[in-house]
Amino acid sequence: MPPIKIDIKPLSVNEAYKGRRYKTNDYKRYEIAVLSLLPKSYQLPDPPYEIRFTFGFSSHSSDWDNCIKATQDIISKKYKFNDKLIKRGVVEVDNVPKGSEYFTFEILKII
């Protein structure tokens, strides 16, 4: 299955949580948006999983890893799997113009 592309600015951990326990309003809006943009179904392989992300950032100062947690949690919620089954991750960053932010992901079986 080819990677899925979602045209939305990835939400950083700093934007996602208040302190250690509370989701921010930005996170709640991001979650609703991403859940609505993700395909209704996704063919998951058998675990253990490898997840591959590409994040398109418009800011050159964005940290490559800052968007993983929130985005991965939402993907696992949508497709009803425990993200602890993800044992490997590959992340790439793409610099894009402001307003063209996105992320792609694919989940593969670790062989």
Rosetta blueprint (number, residue, H / E / L):
1 M L
2 P L
3 P L
4 I E
5 K E
6 I E
7 D L
8 I L
9 K L
10 P L
11 L L
12 S L
13 V H
14 N H
15 E H
16 A H
17 Y E
18 K E
19 G L
20 R L
21 R L
22 Y E
23 K E
24 T L
25 N H
26 D H
27 Y H
28 K H
29 R H
30 Y H
31 E H
32 I H
33 A H
34 V H
35 L H
36 S H
37 L H
38 L L
39 P L
40 K L
41 S L
42 Y L
43 Q L
44 L L
45 P L
46 D L
47 P L
48 P L
49 Y E
50 E E
51 I E
52 R E
53 F E
54 T E
55 F E
56 G E
57 F E
58 S L
59 S L
60 H L
61 S L
62 S L
63 D L
64 W L
65 D L
66 N L
67 C L
68 I H
69 K H
70 A H
71 T H
72 Q H
73 D H
74 I H
75 I H
76 S H
77 K H
78 K H
79 Y L
80 K L
81 F L
82 N L
83 D H
84 K H
85 L H
86 I E
87 K E
88 R E
89 G E
90 V E
91 V E
92 E E
93 V E
94 D E
95 N E
96 V L
97 P L
98 K L
99 G L
100 S L
101 E L
102 Y E
103 F E
104 T E
105 F E
106 E E
107 I E
108 L E
109 K E
110 I L
111 I L
